[in-house]
Amino acid sequence: MPLFPYIKEDLKMVRVSLKVLQQTMKMKMGATTSPSSCYFPLSQLQSMELCLVKDLESYPEERLQNLVSLRKLKIYNCEELGSLPWIANLTSLQELSIQGCLNLTSLP
């Protein structure tokens, strides 16, 4: 699967590993015309849905801090997920939906 740093509206990940998302977030985005046009990968993403993602629990918190435009987050059936400490960094988040995450024990 190719990397997807420029996606803006919707990202749905179903029955996958977060490896591709991790690689995308590690990308260095350069300015094309001026330094002010430089931005972080997925910084314009507005909606993300994660379903049956196996390694969500081990996802590094610092990688998600660049999701500054994320307004909607849906997490379904991620059985390994025990906590979401990184969710506090999503300052634009307006809608959160979590279902079927049976090991989830705490939210910030």
DOLOMAR-535894 format. One record per atom (N, C-alpha, C, O, CB): residue number from 1; residue in one letter; atom name; z, y negated, x. Coordinates in steps of 0.05 Angstrom, whole numbers. Glycine has a CB too. Layout:
N
NUM_A_CA_Z_Y_X
...
end
This chain:
108
1_M_N_0_24_17
1_M_CA_0_0_0
1_M_C_0_-25_18
1_M_O_15_-26_37
1_M_CB_24_0_-19
2_P_N_-17_-44_11
2_P_CA_-18_-69_28
2_P_C_7_-86_24
2_P_O_21_-84_3
2_P_CB_-43_-84_22
3_L_N_12_-103_43
3_L_CA_34_-123_40
3_L_C_25_-144_20
3_L_O_1_-149_16
3_L_CB_41_-135_68
4_F_N_44_-158_8
4_F_CA_38_-176_-14
4_F_C_54_-202_-12
4_F_O_69_-208_-31
4_F_CB_43_-162_-40
5_P_N_51_-218_9
5_P_CA_68_-241_12
5_P_C_62_-264_-6
5_P_O_79_-281_-11
5_P_CB_66_-251_40
6_Y_N_38_-265_-17
6_Y_CA_29_-288_-33
6_Y_C_33_-284_-63
6_Y_O_25_-302_-79
6_Y_CB_1_-294_-27
7_I_N_43_-262_-72
7_I_CA_46_-257_-101
7_I_C_66_-278_-113
7_I_O_86_-284_-101
7_I_CB_57_-228_-106
8_K_N_59_-288_-136
8_K_CA_74_-310_-148
8_K_C_87_-304_-175
8_K_O_109_-313_-180
8_K_CB_57_-334_-152
9_E_N_74_-288_-191
9_E_CA_84_-285_-218
9_E_C_101_-260_-223
9_E_O_125_-263_-228
9_E_CB_62_-284_-237
10_D_N_90_-237_-220
10_D_CA_104_-212_-228
10_D_C_101_-191_-206
10_D_O_79_-186_-195
10_D_CB_93_-201_-254
11_L_N_123_-178_-200
11_L_CA_123_-155_-181
11_L_C_138_-133_-195
11_L_O_161_-135_-201
11_L_CB_136_-163_-153
12_K_N_124_-110_-199
12_K_CA_136_-86_-210
12_K_C_135_-64_-190
12_K_O_113_-57_-181
12_K_CB_123_-78_-238
13_M_N_158_-52_-184
13_M_CA_159_-29_-166
13_M_C_171_-6_-181
13_M_O_195_-7_-189
13_M_CB_175_-37_-140
14_V_N_156_15_-184
14_V_CA_165_39_-199
14_V_C_162_64_-182
14_V_O_140_69_-172
14_V_CB_150_41_-226
15_R_N_184_79_-179
15_R_CA_183_104_-164
15_R_C_172_100_-135
15_R_O_155_115_-126
15_R_CB_167_125_-178
16_V_N_183_81_-121
16_V_CA_174_75_-94
16_V_C_198_72_-76
16_V_O_221_71_-84
16_V_CB_156_50_-94
17_S_N_192_70_-50
17_S_CA_212_62_-30
17_S_C_209_32_-26
17_S_O_188_21_-31
17_S_CB_208_78_-3
18_L_N_230_20_-17
18_L_CA_230_-9_-12
18_L_C_217_-15_15
18_L_O_218_-39_23
18_L_CB_258_-20_-14
19_K_N_206_4_29
19_K_CA_195_0_55
19_K_C_174_-21_56
19_K_O_173_-38_74
19_K_CB_184_26_66
20_V_N_156_-21_36
20_V_CA_134_-41_35
20_V_C_145_-69_29
20_V_O_136_-88_41
20_V_CB_113_-33_14
21_L_N_165_-70_12
21_L_CA_178_-96_6
21_L_C_192_-106_31
21_L_O_190_-130_37
21_L_CB_198_-93_-17
22_Q_N_205_-89_46
22_Q_CA_218_-97_70
22_Q_C_198_-108_91
22_Q_O_203_-128_104
22_Q_CB_234_-73_82
23_Q_N_176_-94_94
23_Q_CA_155_-103_113
23_Q_C_143_-130_104
23_Q_O_138_-147_121
23_Q_CB_133_-82_115
24_T_N_140_-134_78
24_T_CA_129_-160_68
24_T_C_149_-182_74
24_T_O_141_-204_83
24_T_CB_124_-158_38
25_M_N_175_-178_69
25_M_CA_195_-198_73
25_M_C_198_-205_103
25_M_O_207_-227_109
25_M_CB_222_-189_62
26_K_N_191_-187_121
26_K_CA_193_-192_150
26_K_C_170_-208_161
26_K_O_170_-218_183
26_K_CB_195_-166_165
27_M_N_149_-211_145
27_M_CA_124_-225_154
27_M_C_131_-254_161
27_M_O_147_-267_149
27_M_CB_102_-224_133
28_K_N_117_-264_182
28_K_CA_119_-292_190
28_K_C_96_-306_176
28_K_O_72_-300_182
28_K_CB_119_-295_221
29_M_N_102_-325_159
29_M_CA_81_-340_146
29_M_C_77_-366_160
29_M_O_96_-382_165
29_M_CB_89_-345_116
30_G_N_52_-371_168
30_G_CA_46_-396_183
30_G_C_34_-417_165
30_G_O_25_-411_143
30_G_CB_27_-390_206
31_A_N_35_-441_175
31_A_CA_23_-463_160
31_A_C_-7_-463_164
31_A_O_-17_-458_186
31_A_CB_35_-490_169
32_T_N_-22_-468_143
32_T_CA_-51_-468_145
32_T_C_-61_-496_151
32_T_O_-81_-499_165
32_T_CB_-63_-457_120
33_T_N_-48_-517_140
33_T_CA_-58_-544_144
33_T_C_-36_-562_156
33_T_O_-43_-579_172
33_T_CB_-67_-556_118
34_S_N_-12_-558_149
34_S_CA_10_-574_160
34_S_C_36_-558_160
34_S_O_38_-539_146
34_S_CB_13_-601_144
35_P_N_55_-567_176
35_P_CA_81_-552_176
35_P_C_95_-552_149
35_P_O_110_-533_143
35_P_CB_99_-565_197
36_S_N_90_-572_133
36_S_CA_103_-573_106
36_S_C_92_-552_87
36_S_O_104_-546_66
36_S_CB_101_-600_94
37_S_N_69_-540_94
37_S_CA_58_-520_76
37_S_C_67_-492_83
37_S_O_59_-472_71
37_S_CB_27_-521_77
38_C_N_85_-489_103
38_C_CA_96_-464_112
38_C_C_117_-455_92
38_C_O_133_-471_82
38_C_CB_108_-466_140
39_Y_N_117_-429_85
39_Y_CA_137_-418_67
39_Y_C_143_-389_73
39_Y_O_128_-377_89
39_Y_CB_128_-421_38
40_F_N_164_-379_61
40_F_CA_172_-351_66
40_F_C_158_-332_47
40_F_O_151_-340_25
40_F_CB_202_-348_64
41_P_N_153_-307_55
41_P_CA_140_-288_37
41_P_C_156_-285_11
41_P_O_180_-284_11
41_P_CB_138_-261_51
42_L_N_142_-284_-10
42_L_CA_152_-280_-37
42_L_C_170_-303_-47
42_L_O_185_-300_-66
42_L_CB_168_-255_-39
43_S_N_170_-326_-33
43_S_CA_187_-348_-41
43_S_C_178_-361_-67
43_S_O_192_-376_-79
43_S_CB_187_-370_-19
44_Q_N_153_-354_-76
44_Q_CA_143_-365_-101
44_Q_C_144_-344_-124
44_Q_O_136_-350_-146
44_Q_CB_115_-375_-97
45_L_N_154_-321_-118
45_L_CA_156_-299_-138
45_L_C_175_-307_-161
45_L_O_197_-316_-155
45_L_CB_164_-273_-125
46_Q_N_166_-303_-186
46_Q_CA_182_-311_-208
46_Q_C_195_-288_-223
46_Q_O_216_-292_-236
46_Q_CB_166_-327_-227
47_S_N_183_-264_-222
47_S_CA_194_-242_-237
47_S_C_191_-216_-221
47_S_O_170_-211_-209
47_S_CB_180_-239_-265
48_M_N_213_-200_-221
48_M_CA_212_-175_-206
48_M_C_225_-153_-223
48_M_O_246_-157_-235
48_M_CB_226_-177_-178
49_E_N_212_-130_-223
49_E_CA_223_-106_-238
49_E_C_224_-83_-218
49_E_O_204_-76_-205
49_E_CB_206_-99_-263
50_L_N_248_-71_-216
50_L_CA_252_-48_-199
50_L_C_261_-24_-216
50_L_O_281_-26_-229
50_L_CB_273_-54_-177
51_C_N_246_-3_-215
51_C_CA_252_21_-231
51_C_C_250_46_-214
51_C_O_230_51_-201
51_C_CB_233_23_-256
52_L_N_271_62_-214
52_L_CA_272_87_-199
52_L_C_267_82_-169
52_L_O_253_98_-156
52_L_CB_252_107_-210
53_V_N_278_61_-158
53_V_CA_275_55_-130
53_V_C_298_69_-116
53_V_O_321_65_-122
53_V_CB_276_24_-124
54_K_N_291_85_-96
54_K_CA_310_103_-84
54_K_C_329_90_-63
54_K_O_352_97_-61
54_K_CB_296_125_-70
55_D_N_319_70_-49
55_D_CA_335_59_-27
55_D_C_344_30_-32
55_D_O_348_15_-13
55_D_CB_319_60_-1
56_L_N_348_23_-57
56_L_CA_357_-4_-64
56_L_C_384_-10_-53
56_L_O_390_-33_-46
56_L_CB_356_-8_-94
57_E_N_402_9_-53
57_E_CA_430_5_-44
57_E_C_431_-5_-14
57_E_O_448_-21_-7
57_E_CB_446_30_-47
58_S_N_413_5_2
58_S_CA_414_-2_30
58_S_C_396_-26_37
58_S_O_392_-32_61
58_S_CB_404_22_47
59_Y_N_386_-40_18
59_Y_CA_369_-63_23
59_Y_C_385_-86_35
59_Y_O_405_-95_24
59_Y_CB_354_-72_-2
60_P_N_376_-97_58
60_P_CA_391_-118_71
60_P_C_392_-144_54
60_P_O_372_-154_45
60_P_CB_379_-124_98
61_E_N_416_-155_51
61_E_CA_420_-179_34
61_E_C_404_-203_44
61_E_O_393_-218_28
61_E_CB_449_-186_34
62_E_N_402_-206_70
62_E_CA_388_-230_81
62_E_C_359_-230_75
62_E_O_346_-251_75
62_E_CB_393_-231_111
63_R_N_347_-207_69
63_R_CA_319_-206_63
63_R_C_313_-218_35
63_R_O_291_-228_30
63_R_CB_309_-177_63
64_L_N_332_-217_17
64_L_CA_327_-227_-10
64_L_C_334_-256_-14
64_L_O_329_-267_-35
64_L_CB_343_-211_-29
65_Q_N_345_-269_6
65_Q_CA_353_-297_3
65_Q_C_329_-316_1
65_Q_O_332_-338_-8
65_Q_CB_370_-305_26
66_N_N_306_-306_8
66_N_CA_282_-323_6
66_N_C_269_-322_-22
66_N_O_248_-336_-26
66_N_CB_262_-314_26
67_L_N_280_-307_-40
67_L_CA_269_-306_-67
67_L_C_279_-330_-84
67_L_O_292_-326_-104
67_L_CB_276_-279_-81
68_V_N_273_-353_-74
68_V_CA_284_-377_-85
68_V_C_273_-385_-112
68_V_O_285_-401_-127
68_V_CB_280_-400_-66
69_S_N_250_-374_-120
69_S_CA_238_-381_-146
69_S_C_242_-359_-166
69_S_O_232_-361_-189
69_S_CB_208_-386_-142
70_L_N_255_-337_-159
70_L_CA_258_-314_-177
70_L_C_275_-322_-202
70_L_O_298_-330_-200
70_L_CB_272_-290_-163
71_R_N_262_-320_-225
71_R_CA_275_-328_-250
71_R_C_284_-303_-267
71_R_O_302_-305_-283
71_R_CB_257_-345_-267
72_K_N_270_-281_-263
72_K_CA_275_-257_-280
72_K_C_277_-233_-262
72_K_O_259_-228_-245
72_K_CB_254_-254_-301
73_L_N_298_-217_-265
73_L_CA_302_-193_-249
73_L_C_310_-170_-268
73_L_O_329_-172_-283
73_L_CB_323_-197_-227
74_K_N_295_-148_-267
74_K_CA_301_-124_-283
74_K_C_304_-101_-264
74_K_O_287_-96_-247
74_K_CB_279_-119_-304
75_I_N_326_-86_-267
75_I_CA_332_-63_-250
75_I_C_338_-40_-269
75_I_O_357_-41_-285
75_I_CB_356_-68_-230
76_Y_N_323_-18_-267
76_Y_CA_326_5_-284
76_Y_C_328_31_-269
76_Y_O_312_36_-250
76_Y_CB_302_7_-304
77_N_N_347_47_-276
77_N_CA_349_75_-266
77_N_C_348_77_-235
77_N_O_336_96_-224
77_N_CB_327_91_-277
78_C_N_362_59_-222
78_C_CA_365_61_-193
78_C_C_392_74_-188
78_C_O_412_60_-186
78_C_CB_362_32_-179
79_E_N_392_100_-186
79_E_CA_417_116_-186
79_E_C_435_110_-162
79_E_O_459_113_-164
79_E_CB_411_144_-187
80_E_N_424_103_-139
80_E_CA_440_99_-115
80_E_C_453_72_-114
80_E_O_470_67_-98
80_E_CB_423_103_-90
81_L_N_445_54_-132
81_L_CA_455_27_-132
81_L_C_484_26_-140
81_L_O_492_34_-162
81_L_CB_438_9_-150
82_G_N_501_15_-122
82_G_CA_530_13_-128
82_G_C_540_-15_-131
82_G_O_560_-20_-145
82_G_CB_546_26_-105
83_S_N_526_-34_-119
83_S_CA_533_-62_-121
83_S_C_509_-80_-116
83_S_O_488_-70_-106
83_S_CB_556_-70_-102
84_L_N_511_-105_-124
84_L_CA_489_-124_-120
84_L_C_499_-149_-106
84_L_O_498_-171_-119
84_L_CB_476_-130_-147
85_P_N_510_-148_-82
85_P_CA_521_-172_-70
85_P_C_501_-194_-66
85_P_O_508_-218_-66
85_P_CB_534_-165_-44
86_W_N_476_-187_-61
86_W_CA_455_-206_-56
86_W_C_446_-222_-81
86_W_O_432_-242_-78
86_W_CB_431_-192_-45
87_I_N_454_-213_-104
87_I_CA_445_-227_-129
87_I_C_456_-256_-130
87_I_O_444_-273_-143
87_I_CB_454_-211_-153
88_A_N_478_-261_-117
88_A_CA_490_-288_-117
88_A_C_472_-308_-103
88_A_O_475_-332_-108
88_A_CB_517_-287_-104
89_N_N_454_-298_-86
89_N_CA_436_-316_-72
89_N_C_412_-324_-88
89_N_O_396_-342_-80
89_N_CB_426_-303_-47
90_L_N_408_-312_-111
90_L_CA_384_-318_-128
90_L_C_391_-342_-146
90_L_O_398_-338_-170
90_L_CB_376_-293_-145
91_T_N_390_-366_-135
91_T_CA_399_-389_-149
91_T_C_382_-398_-173
91_T_O_391_-413_-190
91_T_CB_401_-412_-130
92_S_N_357_-389_-175
92_S_CA_340_-396_-197
92_S_C_340_-375_-219
92_S_O_327_-378_-239
92_S_CB_311_-400_-187
93_L_N_355_-353_-215
93_L_CA_356_-331_-234
93_L_C_366_-340_-262
93_L_O_387_-352_-264
93_L_CB_373_-308_-224
94_Q_N_350_-334_-282
94_Q_CA_357_-341_-310
94_Q_C_361_-317_-327
94_Q_O_376_-318_-347
94_Q_CB_336_-359_-322
95_E_N_348_-295_-320
95_E_CA_349_-271_-337
95_E_C_354_-247_-319
95_E_O_339_-242_-299
95_E_CB_324_-267_-353
96_L_N_375_-231_-325
96_L_CA_381_-207_-310
96_L_C_384_-184_-330
96_L_O_399_-186_-349
96_L_CB_407_-211_-293
97_S_N_370_-162_-324
97_S_CA_372_-138_-341
97_S_C_377_-114_-323
97_S_O_361_-109_-305
97_S_CB_347_-135_-359
98_I_N_399_-100_-328
98_I_CA_405_-76_-312
98_I_C_410_-53_-332
98_I_O_427_-56_-349
98_I_CB_430_-81_-293
99_Q_N_396_-31_-328
99_Q_CA_400_-8_-346
99_Q_C_398_18_-330
99_Q_O_382_20_-312
99_Q_CB_379_-8_-369
100_G_N_414_37_-337
100_G_CA_412_64_-325
100_G_C_420_66_-296
100_G_O_413_85_-283
100_G_CB_385_74_-328
101_C_N_435_47_-286
101_C_CA_445_47_-259
101_C_C_474_57_-260
101_C_O_493_41_-259
101_C_CB_443_19_-245
102_L_N_477_83_-262
102_L_CA_503_95_-268
102_L_C_524_92_-246
102_L_O_548_93_-252
102_L_CB_499_124_-273
103_N_N_516_87_-221
103_N_CA_535_83_-200
103_N_C_542_54_-195
103_N_O_558_48_-177
103_N_CB_525_95_-175
104_L_N_531_36_-210
104_L_CA_537_7_-207
104_L_C_566_2_-215
104_L_O_574_7_-238
104_L_CB_518_-10_-223
105_T_N_582_-8_-196
105_T_CA_610_-12_-201
105_T_C_619_-41_-201
105_T_O_640_-48_-212
105_T_CB_627_3_-181
106_S_N_602_-59_-189
106_S_CA_611_-87_-188
106_S_C_587_-106_-187
106_S_O_565_-99_-178
106_S_CB_630_-91_-164
107_L_N_592_-130_-196
107_L_CA_573_-152_-194
107_L_C_589_-176_-183
107_L_O_612_-179_-188
107_L_CB_560_-159_-222
108_P_N_575_-193_-167
108_P_CA_589_-217_-157
108_P_C_595_-237_-179
108_P_O_607_-258_-174
108_P_CB_573_-230_-134
end
